[in-house]
Amino acid sequence: MKSIITVDHNSGAPKYQQIIQSVISAIDNKQLRIGDKIPSVNEVSDSTGIAKKTVVQAFEQLKQTGVISAVKYKGYFVASANTHSKHNIFVLFNHLTAYKEDIYEGIKSTLDGKGVVDIFFHHNNIEVFKTLIAQSAGKYTEYIIMPIPDKGMKPALKKLPQDKIYILDLGYQDWGQAYPSVCQHFETDIYQVLQQGLPTIRRKYNKLVLVLGPQFYNLKQIEKGFRQFCREFELDFSIISHAKNKRPARGELYVLVNDQDLVQLVKKTTTFGYKLGKDVGIISYNDFPMKEIVGNGITTISSDFTRMGTDVINMILKKKKAHLQNPCRLVERSSF
């Protein structure tokens, strides 16, 4: 019975939280059932080398959540097998954008009362990232992380329980295979979406222009998929960093990663008397309601972000470890 509660002294997670997770895992794995007695405070302290007051802190928190109960002079007993209602989830996004609201909606609706969610933002700042991770260590049952392209991310994540980390949206090559994940696969996404629009591209456009925009986690993967598509189907193309100094020309189709470039290019097409979808084409990354209106409708490459939130919570609730590629589609409007 003592082996049910274990503590990793090399982990950055607080010891009391490790004790809590050991008990919950034992219940979830049917090692403990309702009515079973759990090791005493003295037994846990002796077997793990943890101070008795730390063990008491863990047991008291388990009592408060209704997972265990205490019987005077007899000890602690399993009171509930319903640990799913006790999820306390840490979610770390990069920025607050429109599609993060869709992810959150998927998370919230799928969790459906089985737990609570705290959302934080690291703004692609590694110091903010490390601080938020350090402050959250041991305080949550699961950690949903949107990665940051910095080598400091690896030691930061080591402070969290490794079996409680889930990677979301970005970084499928760097992190999506190391932990359970639901990510965009940018290289294959852009290739497949452009292939879907190939008949229209061949009919209306003589050149494709990829506008990468500011630094972004997966620009290299987007560029690689774009190059592969254009070369395979023998299409003229170019790749530029921004649209600021670019004058659009008839017969060009622009694929825009950043919305600032979208605004500039829409303005320029109007300035030079071009008609979107006829003289110049635009495909923009990430759909949200405003793009249905701008320029009489902007065609988008967009992941199903609501499903992204749904899938990561389903993995948590069903205790599955998978590496999922989030669906991506071409939303065709008049700009294309």
Beta strands, then each sheet from edge to edge (+ up, - down):
strand 1: 68-71
strand 2: 75-78
strand 3: 87-93
strand 4: 115-121
strand 5: 142-145
strand 6: 165-169
strand 7: 181-183
strand 8: 207-211
strand 9: 237-240
strand 10: 252-256
strand 11: 280-285
strand 12: 299-303
strand 13: 323-325
strand 14: 328-331
sheet 1: 1+ 2-
sheet 2: 4+ 3+ 5+ 6+ 7+ 13+
sheet 3: 9+ 8+ 10+ 11+ 12+ 14-
end
